[in-house]
Structures are given as structure tokens and as C-alpha cells.
Amino acid sequence: MEREVIEAELVLPAHMKFKKIQMYDKYPKGQARGRHWKHLKQIIQAENYENFPPDLPTYVNIESPPSMHPCKKICDVTGFEAPYFDPRTKLRYANTEVFKIIRSLPSDYVQRYLALRNAAVVLK
């Protein structure tokens, strides 16, 4: 009977692929665990940014061309994304409660909100 057990161990692999690897098998004693994070200075030294052309955007050079995606429309009152636009006041709003507030605002306040967005229209 012992012979059958020994033969069975030889046939089966030591680790089954469908089983989870235990931590002590994955990281033997003395090995480092986890991820080592690099600082920006280490990344810059490793990448040799001096060899790149100066107009290419990198970690060192933050100048990049304008985005090709349209800018998000933000609610003028709450700061959330604004899928709606009030044609009377020209303010953007996020939901019906904000719309009620916008409609109740005096024109002076509406002009101030528009001035914050650089869309101020002088009404006479």
C-alpha cells in the first residue's frame, strides 16, 4: 500500500494550478513582500529624459497640446455635472431643485454666476 501512495505523489504535481498559492510559498522567508514605489526623482533618472525632444510631454515637461475631448459642463450653483441649460438665464443646472433656485434668483445674482464662468452678458 505504501508503494501506491509513493506512485500517486509522483503522478500529481506539488502545486495545483486551481489552488491559491499560500503566502509562505509565494514569499519565502527573507524575501521582500509587496510593491516598491519609485519617487519622481528615481523615475526621471531611470527614463533619461534629457534624450527626448523638448516638445514631447513628459513628467518633467507638463506642457501639452489642448485636449481633443469637449470640456465637461458644470452646474453653476452646485458644481455637479450639468446636463441641462436654462435658456432664460443662460445658467447650467444639475437637477430640478437647482432649476427652481435659478428661476427665483434676481438678475443681479444671475449676472454674478455668469461672471464666474466668464460668460457674463450685460443686460440693460
N, CA, C and O atoms as a printed pandas DataFrame, in Angstrom:
     atom_number atom_name residue_name chain_id  residue_number  x_coord  y_coord  z_coord
0              1         N          MET        A               1    0.814   -1.188    0.000
1              2        CA          MET        A               1    0.000    0.000    0.000
2              3         C          MET        A               1    0.864    1.260    0.000
3              4         O          MET        A               1    0.470    2.255   -0.609
4              5         N          GLU        A               2    1.986    1.260    0.636
5              6        CA          GLU        A               2    2.870    2.415    0.629
6              7         C          GLU        A               2    3.376    2.696   -0.774
7              8         O          GLU        A               2    3.583    3.854   -1.136
8              9         N          ARG        A               3    3.572    1.685   -1.546
9             10        CA          ARG        A               3    4.078    1.856   -2.896
10            11         C          ARG        A               3    3.071    2.637   -3.743
11            12         O          ARG        A               3    3.455    3.476   -4.557
12            13         N          GLU        A               4    1.792    2.358   -3.548
13            14        CA          GLU        A               4    0.749    3.085   -4.282
14            15         C          GLU        A               4    0.746    4.567   -3.897
15            16         O          GLU        A               4    0.571    5.424   -4.763
16            17         N          VAL        A               5    0.933    4.875   -2.639
17            18        CA          VAL        A               5    0.964    6.252   -2.176
18            19         C          VAL        A               5    2.163    6.977   -2.792
19            20         O          VAL        A               5    2.019    8.111   -3.249
20            21         N          ILE        A               6    3.304    6.368   -2.813
21            22        CA          ILE        A               6    4.502    6.987   -3.383
22            23         C          ILE        A               6    4.305    7.241   -4.870
23            24         O          ILE        A               6    4.674    8.308   -5.361
24            25         N          GLU        A               7    3.732    6.285   -5.602
25            26        CA          GLU        A               7    3.482    6.463   -7.030
26            27         C          GLU        A               7    2.474    7.588   -7.275
27            28         O          GLU        A               7    2.613    8.341   -8.238
28            29         N          ALA        A               8    1.459    7.706   -6.410
29            30        CA          ALA        A               8    0.465    8.759   -6.563
30            31         C          ALA        A               8    1.103   10.134   -6.377
31            32         O          ALA        A               8    0.735   11.074   -7.082
32            33         N          GLU        A               9    2.053   10.278   -5.447
33            34        CA          GLU        A               9    2.730   11.545   -5.258
34            35         C          GLU        A               9    3.589   11.898   -6.466
35            36         O          GLU        A               9    3.740   13.075   -6.790
36            37         N          LEU        A              10    4.134   10.928   -7.115
37            38        CA          LEU        A              10    4.952   11.188   -8.292
38            39         C          LEU        A              10    4.094   11.637   -9.470
39            40         O          LEU        A              10    4.547   12.435  -10.290
40            41         N          VAL        A              11    2.869   11.141   -9.568
41            42        CA          VAL        A              11    1.985   11.480  -10.674
42            43         C          VAL        A              11    1.410   12.878  -10.515
43            44         O          VAL        A              11    1.344   13.637  -11.482
44            45         N          LEU        A              12    0.995   13.221   -9.307
45            46        CA          LEU        A              12    0.372   14.518   -9.071
46            47         C          LEU        A              12    1.439   15.598   -8.889
47            48         O          LEU        A              12    2.451   15.356   -8.231
48            49         N          PRO        A              13    1.230   16.776   -9.459
49            50        CA          PRO        A              13    2.189   17.859   -9.239
50            51         C          PRO        A              13    2.105   18.371   -7.800
51            52         O          PRO        A              13    1.102   18.172   -7.114
52            53         N          ALA        A              14    3.157   19.022   -7.363
53            54        CA          ALA        A              14    3.212   19.519   -5.987
54            55         C          ALA        A              14    2.218   20.662   -5.767
55            56         O          ALA        A              14    1.710   20.837   -4.659
56            57         N          HIS        A              15    1.942   21.431   -6.806
57            58        CA          HIS        A              15    1.027   22.563   -6.675
58            59         C          HIS        A              15   -0.012   22.504   -7.782
59            60         O          HIS        A              15    0.342   22.459   -8.960
60            61         N          MET        A              16   -1.269   22.503   -7.426
61            62        CA          MET        A              16   -2.352   22.512   -8.413
62            63         C          MET        A              16   -2.587   23.938   -8.889
63            64         O          MET        A              16   -2.579   24.857   -8.070
64            65         N          LYS        A              17   -2.795   24.155  -10.173
65            66        CA          LYS        A              17   -2.957   25.493  -10.712
66            67         C          LYS        A              17   -4.234   26.160  -10.229
67            68         O          LYS        A              17   -4.280   27.387  -10.139
68            69         N          PHE        A              18   -5.259   25.402   -9.919
69            70        CA          PHE        A              18   -6.527   25.982   -9.495
70            71         C          PHE        A              18   -6.537   26.345   -8.012
71            72         O          PHE        A              18   -7.474   26.992   -7.546
72            73         N          LYS        A              19   -5.521   25.943   -7.272
73            74        CA          LYS        A              19   -5.459   26.264   -5.844
74            75         C          LYS        A              19   -4.736   27.585   -5.642
75            76         O          LYS        A              19   -3.862   27.961   -6.423
76            77         N          LYS        A              20   -5.113   28.273   -4.589
77            78        CA          LYS        A              20   -4.445   29.524   -4.255
78            79         C          LYS        A              20   -3.054   29.238   -3.710
79            80         O          LYS        A              20   -2.847   28.272   -2.976
80            81         N          ILE        A              21   -2.100   30.095   -4.082
81            82        CA          ILE        A              21   -0.742   29.945   -3.579
82            83         C          ILE        A              21   -0.695   30.528   -2.170
83            84         O          ILE        A              21   -1.156   31.643   -1.927
84            85         N          GLN        A              22   -0.140   29.766   -1.265
85            86        CA          GLN        A              22   -0.023   30.247    0.106
86            87         C          GLN        A              22    1.066   31.313    0.184
87            88         O          GLN        A              22    1.990   31.315   -0.630
88            89         N          MET        A              23    0.965   32.204    1.141
89            90        CA          MET        A              23    1.916   33.295    1.273
90            91         C          MET        A              23    3.331   32.784    1.526
91            92         O          MET        A              23    4.294   33.344    1.001
92            93         N          TYR        A              24    3.463   31.744    2.311
93            94        CA          TYR        A              24    4.808   31.249    2.599
94            95         C          TYR        A              24    5.420   30.574    1.389
95            96         O          TYR        A              24    6.645   30.499    1.290
96            97         N          ASP        A              25    4.595   30.071    0.448
97            98        CA          ASP        A              25    5.131   29.516   -0.791
98            99         C          ASP        A              25    5.508   30.641   -1.755
99           100         O          ASP        A              25    6.512   30.551   -2.463
100          101         N          LYS        A              26    4.712   31.680   -1.776
101          102        CA          LYS        A              26    4.940   32.781   -2.708
102          103         C          LYS        A              26    6.135   33.629   -2.278
103          104         O          LYS        A              26    6.958   34.014   -3.109
104          105         N          TYR        A              27    6.231   33.920   -0.966
105          106        CA          TYR        A              27    7.313   34.740   -0.436
106          107         C          TYR        A              27    8.061   33.935    0.623
107          108         O          TYR        A              27    7.672   33.952    1.790
108          109         N          PRO        A              28    9.118   33.237    0.242
109          110        CA          PRO        A              28    9.898   32.524    1.261
110          111         C          PRO        A              28   10.491   33.506    2.270
111          112         O          PRO        A              28   10.587   34.704    2.002
112          113         N          LYS        A              29   10.881   32.991    3.419
113          114        CA          LYS        A              29   11.371   33.856    4.486
114          115         C          LYS        A              29   12.583   34.655    4.011
115          116         O          LYS        A              29   13.501   34.108    3.400
116          117         N          GLY        A              30   12.572   35.950    4.300
117          118        CA          GLY        A              30   13.694   36.802    3.940
118          119         C          GLY        A              30   13.472   37.581    2.652
119          120         O          GLY        A              30   14.210   38.529    2.380
120          121         N          GLN        A              31   12.478   37.211    1.851
121          122        CA          GLN        A              31   12.226   37.964    0.613
122          123         C          GLN        A              31   11.295   39.128    0.901
123          124         O          GLN        A              31   10.475   39.077    1.818
124          125         N          ALA        A              32   11.437   40.176    0.103
125          126        CA          ALA        A              32   10.598   41.363    0.292
126          127         C          ALA        A              32    9.191   41.080   -0.212
127          128         O          ALA        A              32    9.000   40.383   -1.208
128          129         N          ARG        A              33    8.232   41.622    0.480
129          130        CA          ARG        A              33    6.835   41.482    0.075
130          131         C          ARG        A              33    6.336   42.796   -0.480
131          132         O          ARG        A              33    6.881   43.861   -0.191
132          133         N          GLY        A              34    5.304   42.703   -1.273
133          134        CA          GLY        A              34    4.613   43.897   -1.713
134          135         C          GLY        A              34    5.314   44.619   -2.845
135          136         O          GLY        A              34    6.224   44.093   -3.486
136          137         N          ARG        A              35    4.866   45.819   -3.066
137          138        CA          ARG        A              35    5.314   46.629   -4.184
138          139         C          ARG        A              35    6.269   47.707   -3.688
139          140         O          ARG        A              35    6.060   48.303   -2.632
140          141         N          HIS        A              36    7.307   47.943   -4.458
141          142        CA          HIS        A              36    8.237   49.022   -4.144
142          143         C          HIS        A              36    7.881   50.210   -5.008
143          144         O          HIS        A              36    7.836   50.104   -6.233
144          145         N          TRP        A              37    7.626   51.345   -4.373
145          146        CA          TRP        A              37    7.231   52.542   -5.087
146          147         C          TRP        A              37    8.450   53.372   -5.418
147          148         O          TRP        A              37    9.363   53.506   -4.603
148          149         N          LYS        A              38    8.462   53.931   -6.623
149          150        CA          LYS        A              38    9.548   54.812   -7.029
150          151         C          LYS        A              38    9.109   56.255   -6.853
151          152         O          LYS        A              38    7.955   56.604   -7.105
152          153         N          HIS        A              39   10.045   57.088   -6.418
153          154        CA          HIS        A              39    9.799   58.517   -6.330
154          155         C          HIS        A              39    9.969   59.128   -7.711
155          156         O          HIS        A              39   10.557   58.509   -8.598
156          157         N          LEU        A              40    9.463   60.328   -7.894
157          158        CA          LEU        A              40    9.566   61.014   -9.172
158          159         C          LEU        A              40   11.018   61.199   -9.588
159          160         O          LEU        A              40   11.344   61.086  -10.770
160          161         N          LYS        A              41   11.879   61.478   -8.640
161          162        CA          LYS        A              41   13.297   61.662   -8.940
162          163         C          LYS        A              41   13.894   60.371   -9.497
163          164         O          LYS        A              41   14.699   60.423  -10.427
164          165         N          GLN        A              42   13.517   59.221   -8.952
165          166        CA          GLN        A              42   14.019   57.938   -9.438
166          167         C          GLN        A              42   13.503   57.649  -10.841
167          168         O          GLN        A              42   14.236   57.113  -11.672
168          169         N          ILE        A              43   12.241   58.001  -11.115
169          170        CA          ILE        A              43   11.669   57.785  -12.449
170          171         C          ILE        A              43   12.392   58.646  -13.472
171          172         O          ILE        A              43   12.712   58.178  -14.565
172          173         N          ILE        A              44   12.647   59.887  -13.128
173          174        CA          ILE        A              44   13.328   60.800  -14.049
174          175         C          ILE        A              44   14.731   60.309  -14.361
175          176         O          ILE        A              44   15.164   60.357  -15.512
176          177         N          GLN        A              45   15.440   59.840  -13.354
177          178        CA          GLN        A              45   16.793   59.344  -13.586
178          179         C          GLN        A              45   16.780   58.078  -14.422
179          180         O          GLN        A              45   17.668   57.889  -15.254
180          181         N          ALA        A              46   15.810   57.213  -14.230
181          182        CA          ALA        A              46   15.761   55.946  -14.957
182          183         C          ALA        A              46   15.340   56.128  -16.415
183          184         O          ALA        A              46   15.754   55.349  -17.274
184          185         N          GLU        A              47   14.541   57.122  -16.700
185          186        CA          GLU        A              47   13.999   57.286  -18.047
186          187         C          GLU        A              47   14.885   58.102  -18.986
187          188         O          GLU        A              47   14.631   58.112  -20.191
188          189         N          ASN        A              48   15.905   58.780  -18.489
189          190        CA          ASN        A              48   16.810   59.603  -19.307
190          191         C          ASN        A              48   16.033   60.606  -20.148
191          192         O          ASN        A              48   16.053   60.553  -21.378
192          193         N          TYR        A              49   15.348   61.519  -19.470
193          194        CA          TYR        A              49   14.517   62.491  -20.158
194          195         C          TYR        A              49   15.322   63.511  -20.964
195          196         O          TYR        A              49   14.761   64.223  -21.797
196          197         N          GLU        A              50   16.627   63.585  -20.724
197          198        CA          GLU        A              50   17.449   64.520  -21.486
198          199         C          GLU        A              50   17.509   64.134  -22.963
199          200         O          GLU        A              50   17.737   64.990  -23.818
200          201         N          ASN        A              51   17.307   62.852  -23.266
201          202        CA          ASN        A              51   17.404   62.372  -24.645
202          203         C          ASN        A              51   16.139   62.618  -25.462
203          204         O          ASN        A              51   16.171   62.503  -26.687
204          205         N          PHE        A              52   15.017   62.956  -24.805
205          206        CA          PHE        A              52   13.764   63.177  -25.518
206          207         C          PHE        A              52   13.733   64.578  -26.118
207          208         O          PHE        A              52   14.387   65.481  -25.596
208          209         N          PRO        A              53   12.976   64.782  -27.216
209          210        CA          PRO        A              53   12.831   66.147  -27.750
210          211         C          PRO        A              53   12.105   67.045  -26.749
211          212         O          PRO        A              53   11.266   66.566  -25.985
212          213         N          PRO        A              54   12.418   68.344  -26.746
213          214        CA          PRO        A              54   11.828   69.225  -25.719
214          215         C          PRO        A              54   10.326   69.450  -25.870
215          216         O          PRO        A              54    9.675   69.826  -24.895
216          217         N          ASP        A              55    9.753   69.234  -27.057
217          218        CA          ASP        A              55    8.319   69.482  -27.237
218          219         C          ASP        A              55    7.467   68.261  -26.894
219          220         O          ASP        A              55    6.241   68.346  -26.968
220          221         N          LEU        A              56    8.065   67.136  -26.523
221          222        CA          LEU        A              56    7.331   65.926  -26.160
222          223         C          LEU        A              56    6.893   66.022  -24.697
223          224         O          LEU        A              56    7.732   66.280  -23.835
224          225         N          PRO        A              57    5.583   65.819  -24.383
225          226        CA          PRO        A              57    5.143   65.908  -22.978
226          227         C          PRO        A              57    5.668   64.731  -22.155
227          228         O          PRO        A              57    5.515   63.577  -22.555
228          229         N          THR        A              58    6.279   65.016  -21.018
229          230        CA          THR        A              58    6.823   64.004  -20.113
230          231         C          THR        A              58    6.488   64.397  -18.677
231          232         O          THR        A              58    5.736   65.344  -18.445
232          233         N          TYR        A              59    7.056   63.655  -17.704
233          234        CA          TYR        A              59    6.862   64.001  -16.300
234          235         C          TYR        A              59    7.496   65.356  -15.989
235          236         O          TYR        A              59    6.985   66.112  -15.163
236          237         N          VAL        A              60    8.603   65.656  -16.649
237          238        CA          VAL        A              60    9.323   66.891  -16.386
238          239         C          VAL        A              60    8.636   68.067  -17.060
239          240         O          VAL        A              60    8.574   69.158  -16.492
240          241         N          ASN        A              61    8.124   67.860  -18.256
241          242        CA          ASN        A              61    7.534   68.929  -19.063
242          243         C          ASN        A              61    6.017   68.738  -19.053
243          244         O          ASN        A              61    5.512   67.795  -19.663
244          245         N          ILE        A              62    5.296   69.610  -18.379
245          246        CA          ILE        A              62    3.851   69.438  -18.288
246          247         C          ILE        A              62    3.105   70.132  -19.414
247          248         O          ILE        A              62    1.881   70.033  -19.503
248          249         N          GLU        A              63    3.830   70.832  -20.274
249          250        CA          GLU        A              63    3.180   71.494  -21.391
250          251         C          GLU        A              63    2.732   70.439  -22.394
251          252         O          GLU        A              63    3.534   69.620  -22.844
252          253         N          SER        A              64    1.471   70.461  -22.735
253          254        CA          SER        A              64    0.938   69.501  -23.691
254          255         C          SER        A              64   -0.113   70.197  -24.543
255          256         O          SER        A              64   -0.619   71.254  -24.165
256          257         N          PRO        A              65   -0.444   69.613  -25.691
257          258        CA          PRO        A              65   -1.445   70.261  -26.540
258          259         C          PRO        A              65   -2.820   70.246  -25.874
259          260         O          PRO        A              65   -3.041   69.465  -24.948
260          261         N          PRO        A              66   -3.746   71.090  -26.326
261          262        CA          PRO        A              66   -5.083   71.099  -25.726
262          263         C          PRO        A              66   -5.800   69.775  -25.956
263          264         O          PRO        A              66   -5.530   69.065  -26.925
264          265         N          SER        A              67   -6.704   69.461  -25.063
265          266        CA          SER        A              67   -7.440   68.202  -25.129
266          267         C          SER        A              67   -8.370   68.185  -26.338
267          268         O          SER        A              67   -8.935   69.211  -26.716
268          269         N          MET        A              68   -8.517   67.025  -26.928
269          270        CA          MET        A              68   -9.411   66.857  -28.068
270          271         C          MET        A              68  -10.844   66.555  -27.607
271          272         O          MET        A              68  -11.780   66.601  -28.405
272          273         N          HIS        A              69  -11.006   66.248  -26.321
273          274        CA          HIS        A              69  -12.332   65.953  -25.779
274          275         C          HIS        A              69  -13.042   67.259  -25.402
275          276         O          HIS        A              69  -12.387   68.211  -24.979
276          277         N          PRO        A              70  -14.356   67.315  -25.549
277          278        CA          PRO        A              70  -15.066   68.535  -25.131
278          279         C          PRO        A              70  -15.028   68.670  -23.610
279          280         O          PRO        A              70  -15.020   67.670  -22.891
280          281         N          CYS        A              71  -15.006   69.912  -23.127
281          282        CA          CYS        A              71  -14.944   70.123  -21.693
282          283         C          CYS        A              71  -16.293   69.772  -21.056
283          284         O          CYS        A              71  -17.340   69.871  -21.696
284          285         N          LYS        A              72  -16.247   69.362  -19.791
285          286        CA          LYS        A              72  -17.472   68.996  -19.081
286          287         C          LYS        A              72  -18.230   70.253  -18.718
287          288         O          LYS        A              72  -17.640   71.281  -18.386
288          289         N          LYS        A              73  -19.534   70.159  -18.785
289          290        CA          LYS        A              73  -20.387   71.274  -18.399
290          291         C          LYS        A              73  -20.755   71.095  -16.934
291          292         O          LYS        A              73  -21.288   70.060  -16.535
292          293         N          ILE        A              74  -20.465   72.110  -16.149
293          294        CA          ILE        A              74  -20.629   72.060  -14.702
294          295         C          ILE        A              74  -21.766   72.977  -14.287
295          296         O          ILE        A              74  -21.934   74.069  -14.829
296          297         N          CYS        A              75  -22.550   72.510  -13.307
297          298        CA          CYS        A              75  -23.645   73.314  -12.765
298          299         C          CYS        A              75  -23.073   74.565  -12.121
299          300         O          CYS        A              75  -22.117   74.489  -11.349
300          301         N          ASP        A              76  -23.656   75.717  -12.437
301          302        CA          ASP        A              76  -23.155   76.987  -11.909
302          303         C          ASP        A              76  -23.420   77.154  -10.421
303          304         O          ASP        A              76  -22.724   77.927   -9.762
304          305         N          VAL        A              77  -24.391   76.464   -9.882
305          306        CA          VAL        A              77  -24.754   76.632   -8.477
306          307         C          VAL        A              77  -24.100   75.563   -7.600
307          308         O          VAL        A              77  -23.492   75.885   -6.579
308          309         N          THR        A              78  -24.222   74.292   -7.995
309          310        CA          THR        A              78  -23.762   73.195   -7.139
310          311         C          THR        A              78  -22.365   72.696   -7.460
311          312         O          THR        A              78  -21.673   72.213   -6.563
312          313         N          GLY        A              79  -21.924   72.796   -8.713
313          314        CA          GLY        A              79  -20.613   72.268   -9.094
314          315         C          GLY        A              79  -20.673   70.847   -9.621
315          316         O          GLY        A              79  -19.640   70.292   -9.993
316          317         N          PHE        A              80  -21.861   70.237   -9.666
317          318        CA          PHE        A              80  -22.006   68.896  -10.247
318          319         C          PHE        A              80  -22.063   69.004  -11.769
319          320         O          PHE        A              80  -22.172   70.100  -12.319
320          321         N          GLU        A              81  -21.987   67.846  -12.451
321          322        CA          GLU        A              81  -22.140   67.856  -13.903
322          323         C          GLU        A              81  -23.537   68.340  -14.253
323          324         O          GLU        A              81  -24.517   67.956  -13.614
324          325         N          ALA        A              82  -23.621   69.185  -15.273
325          326        CA          ALA        A              82  -24.898   69.819  -15.615
326          327         C          ALA        A              82  -25.366   69.374  -16.990
327          328         O          ALA        A              82  -24.856   69.857  -18.001
328          329         N          PRO        A              83  -26.326   68.461  -17.043
329          330        CA          PRO        A              83  -26.849   68.068  -18.346
330          331         C          PRO        A              83  -27.875   69.053  -18.902
331          332         O          PRO        A              83  -28.286   68.926  -20.056
332          333         N          TYR        A              84  -28.298   70.039  -18.091
333          334        CA          TYR        A              84  -29.364   70.956  -18.507
334          335         C          TYR        A              84  -28.855   72.392  -18.591
335          336         O          TYR        A              84  -27.853   72.757  -17.975
336          337         N          PHE        A              85  -29.584   73.201  -19.378
337          338        CA          PHE        A              85  -29.225   74.597  -19.613
338          339         C          PHE        A              85  -30.508   75.409  -19.618
339          340         O          PHE        A              85  -31.462   75.064  -20.315
340          341         N          ASP        A              86  -30.536   76.490  -18.842
341          342        CA          ASP        A              86  -31.704   77.365  -18.796
342          343         C          ASP        A              86  -31.536   78.462  -19.847
343          344         O          ASP        A              86  -30.631   79.287  -19.724
344          345         N          PRO        A              87  -32.383   78.490  -20.875
345          346        CA          PRO        A              87  -32.213   79.494  -21.936
346          347         C          PRO        A              87  -32.532   80.919  -21.481
347          348         O          PRO        A              87  -32.040   81.877  -22.078
348          349         N          ARG        A              88  -33.339   81.072  -20.447
349          350        CA          ARG        A              88  -33.701   82.419  -19.993
350          351         C          ARG        A              88  -32.549   83.093  -19.255
351          352         O          ARG        A              88  -32.232   84.254  -19.516
352          353         N          THR        A              89  -31.923   82.359  -18.329
353          354        CA          THR        A              89  -30.834   82.937  -17.542
354          355         C          THR        A              89  -29.460   82.572  -18.092
355          356         O          THR        A              89  -28.462   83.179  -17.702
356          357         N          LYS        A              90  -29.392   81.600  -18.985
357          358        CA          LYS        A              90  -28.149   81.093  -19.572
358          359         C          LYS        A              90  -27.259   80.393  -18.533
359          360         O          LYS        A              90  -26.049   80.278  -18.730
360          361         N          LEU        A              91  -27.856   79.930  -17.437
361          362        CA          LEU        A              91  -27.123   79.180  -16.416
362          363         C          LEU        A              91  -27.296   77.683  -16.651
363          364         O          LEU        A              91  -28.326   77.234  -17.156
364          365         N          ARG        A              92  -26.287   76.933  -16.283
365          366        CA          ARG        A              92  -26.363   75.463  -16.355
366          367         C          ARG        A              92  -26.793   74.945  -14.990
367          368         O          ARG        A              92  -26.436   75.507  -13.955
368          369         N          TYR        A              93  -27.571   73.856  -15.009
369          370        CA          TYR        A              93  -28.042   73.305  -13.729
370          371         C          TYR        A              93  -28.058   71.786  -13.776
371          372         O          TYR        A              93  -28.097   71.186  -14.851
372          373         N          ALA        A              94  -28.027   71.164  -12.586
373          374        CA          ALA        A              94  -27.888   69.723  -12.468
374          375         C          ALA        A              94  -29.218   68.995  -12.302
375          376         O          ALA        A              94  -29.364   67.876  -12.793
376          377         N          ASN        A              95  -30.191   69.600  -11.622
377          378        CA          ASN        A              95  -31.467   68.913  -11.385
378          379         C          ASN        A              95  -32.579   69.936  -11.209
379          380         O          ASN        A              95  -32.348   71.141  -11.308
380          381         N          THR        A              96  -33.790   69.447  -10.947
381          382        CA          THR        A              96  -34.960   70.319  -10.882
382          383         C          THR        A              96  -34.928   71.271   -9.686
383          384         O          THR        A              96  -35.418   72.396   -9.779
384          385         N          GLU        A              97  -34.350   70.826   -8.554
385          386        CA          GLU        A              97  -34.279   71.708   -7.387
386          387         C          GLU        A              97  -33.405   72.923   -7.674
387          388         O          GLU        A              97  -33.732   74.039   -7.272
388          389         N          VAL        A              98  -32.306   72.705   -8.363
389          390        CA          VAL        A              98  -31.425   73.814   -8.718
390          391         C          VAL        A              98  -32.116   74.718   -9.733
391          392         O          VAL        A              98  -31.951   75.938   -9.701
392          393         N          PHE        A              99  -32.893   74.116  -10.636
393          394        CA          PHE        A              99  -33.625   74.914  -11.624
394          395         C          PHE        A              99  -34.592   75.869  -10.937
395          396         O          PHE        A              99  -34.712   77.027  -11.338
396          397         N          LYS        A             100  -35.288   75.389   -9.898
397          398        CA          LYS        A             100  -36.209   76.249   -9.147
398          399         C          LYS        A             100  -35.459   77.397   -8.474
399          400         O          LYS        A             100  -35.946   78.527   -8.433
400          401         N          ILE        A             101  -34.269   77.097   -7.947
401          402        CA          ILE        A             101  -33.464   78.138   -7.308
402          403         C          ILE        A             101  -33.005   79.160   -8.342
403          404         O          ILE        A             101  -33.034   80.364   -8.087
404          405         N          ILE        A             102  -32.581   78.675   -9.512
405          406        CA          ILE        A             102  -32.104   79.574  -10.573
406          407         C          ILE        A             102  -33.213   80.514  -11.022
407          408         O          ILE        A             102  -32.979   81.708  -11.205
408          409         N          ARG        A             103  -34.400   79.990  -11.198
409          410        CA          ARG        A             103  -35.518   80.825  -11.651
410          411         C          ARG        A             103  -35.934   81.850  -10.603
411          412         O          ARG        A             103  -36.499   82.888  -10.948
412          413         N          SER        A             104  -35.664   81.574   -9.322
413          414        CA          SER        A             104  -36.043   82.525   -8.277
414          415         C          SER        A             104  -34.956   83.564   -8.002
415          416         O          SER        A             104  -35.184   84.496   -7.231
416          417         N          LEU        A             105  -33.784   83.426   -8.613
417          418        CA          LEU        A             105  -32.686   84.377   -8.370
418          419         C          LEU        A             105  -32.964   85.719   -9.046
419          420         O          LEU        A             105  -33.526   85.756  -10.141
420          421         N          PRO        A             106  -32.578   86.813   -8.404
421          422        CA          PRO        A             106  -32.669   88.112   -9.084
422          423         C          PRO        A             106  -31.602   88.198  -10.182
423          424         O          PRO        A             106  -30.612   87.467  -10.150
424          425         N          SER        A             107  -31.808   89.090  -11.146
425          426        CA          SER        A             107  -30.921   89.176  -12.306
426          427         C          SER        A             107  -29.499   89.570  -11.919
427          428         O          SER        A             107  -28.548   89.213  -12.614
428          429         N          ASP        A             108  -29.345   90.304  -10.814
429          430        CA          ASP        A             108  -28.010   90.667  -10.355
430          431         C          ASP        A             108  -27.206   89.422   -9.983
431          432         O          ASP        A             108  -26.032   89.317  -10.339
432          433         N          TYR        A             109  -27.820   88.485   -9.277
433          434        CA          TYR        A             109  -27.144   87.242   -8.891
434          435         C          TYR        A             109  -26.837   86.382  -10.104
435          436         O          TYR        A             109  -25.777   85.761  -10.175
436          437         N          VAL        A             110  -27.757   86.341  -11.056
437          438        CA          VAL        A             110  -27.536   85.569  -12.285
438          439         C          VAL        A             110  -26.305   86.106  -13.005
439          440         O          VAL        A             110  -25.480   85.333  -13.491
440          441         N          GLN        A             111  -26.182   87.434  -13.076
441          442        CA          GLN        A             111  -25.021   88.045  -13.729
442          443         C          GLN        A             111  -23.723   87.702  -12.999
443          444         O          GLN        A             111  -22.680   87.530  -13.631
444          445         N          ARG        A             112  -23.785   87.606  -11.686
445          446        CA          ARG        A             112  -22.591   87.229  -10.918
446          447         C          ARG        A             112  -22.178   85.788  -11.207
447          448         O          ARG        A             112  -20.991   85.501  -11.360
448          449         N          TYR        A             113  -23.153   84.878  -11.283
449          450        CA          TYR        A             113  -22.841   83.485  -11.622
450          451         C          TYR        A             113  -22.238   83.395  -13.021
451          452         O          TYR        A             113  -21.280   82.654  -13.242
452          453         N          LEU        A             114  -22.797   84.145  -13.955
453          454        CA          LEU        A             114  -22.264   84.138  -15.323
454          455         C          LEU        A             114  -20.862   84.745  -15.371
455          456         O          LEU        A             114  -20.027   84.306  -16.161
456          457         N          ALA        A             115  -20.599   85.745  -14.537
457          458        CA          ALA        A             115  -19.271   86.352  -14.499
458          459         C          ALA        A             115  -18.233   85.367  -13.971
459          460         O          ALA        A             115  -17.082   85.382  -14.409
460          461         N          LEU        A             116  -18.630   84.518  -13.039
461          462        CA          LEU        A             116  -17.709   83.494  -12.538
462          463         C          LEU        A             116  -17.293   82.521  -13.630
463          464         O          LEU        A             116  -16.169   82.018  -13.624
464          465         N          ARG        A             117  -18.192   82.256  -14.561
465          466        CA          ARG        A             117  -17.915   81.332  -15.656
466          467         C          ARG        A             117  -17.349   82.061  -16.881
467          468         O          ARG        A             117  -17.116   81.434  -17.914
468          469         N          ASN        A             118  -17.129   83.360  -16.779
469          470        CA          ASN        A             118  -16.670   84.201  -17.899
470          471         C          ASN        A             118  -17.660   84.170  -19.044
471          472         O          ASN        A             118  -17.261   84.160  -20.209
472          473         N          ALA        A             119  -18.933   84.154  -18.734
473          474        CA          ALA        A             119  -19.985   84.188  -19.756
474          475         C          ALA        A             119  -20.956   85.303  -19.458
475          476         O          ALA        A             119  -22.136   85.218  -19.799
476          477         N          ALA        A             120  -20.463   86.349  -18.822
477          478        CA          ALA        A             120  -21.333   87.430  -18.389
478          479         C          ALA        A             120  -21.881   88.220  -19.575
479          480         O          ALA        A             120  -21.148   88.573  -20.499
480          481         N          VAL        A             121  -23.174   88.486  -19.529
481          482        CA          VAL        A             121  -23.846   89.293  -20.532
482          483         C          VAL        A             121  -24.415   90.503  -19.799
483          484         O          VAL        A             121  -25.125   90.356  -18.805
484          485         N          VAL        A             122  -24.108   91.668  -20.281
485          486        CA          VAL        A             122  -24.606   92.876  -19.628
486          487         C          VAL        A             122  -26.014   93.143  -20.121
487          488         O          VAL        A             122  -26.232   93.372  -21.311
488          489         N          LEU        A             123  -26.979   93.114  -19.195
489          490        CA          LEU        A             123  -28.362   93.379  -19.540
490          491         C          LEU        A             123  -28.695   94.822  -19.207
491          492         O          LEU        A             123  -28.293   95.331  -18.161
492          493         N          LYS        A             124  -29.435   95.489  -20.100
493          494        CA          LYS        A             124  -29.827   96.888  -19.852
494          495         C          LYS        A             124  -31.307   96.990  -19.618
495          496         O          LYS        A             124  -31.823   98.084  -19.393
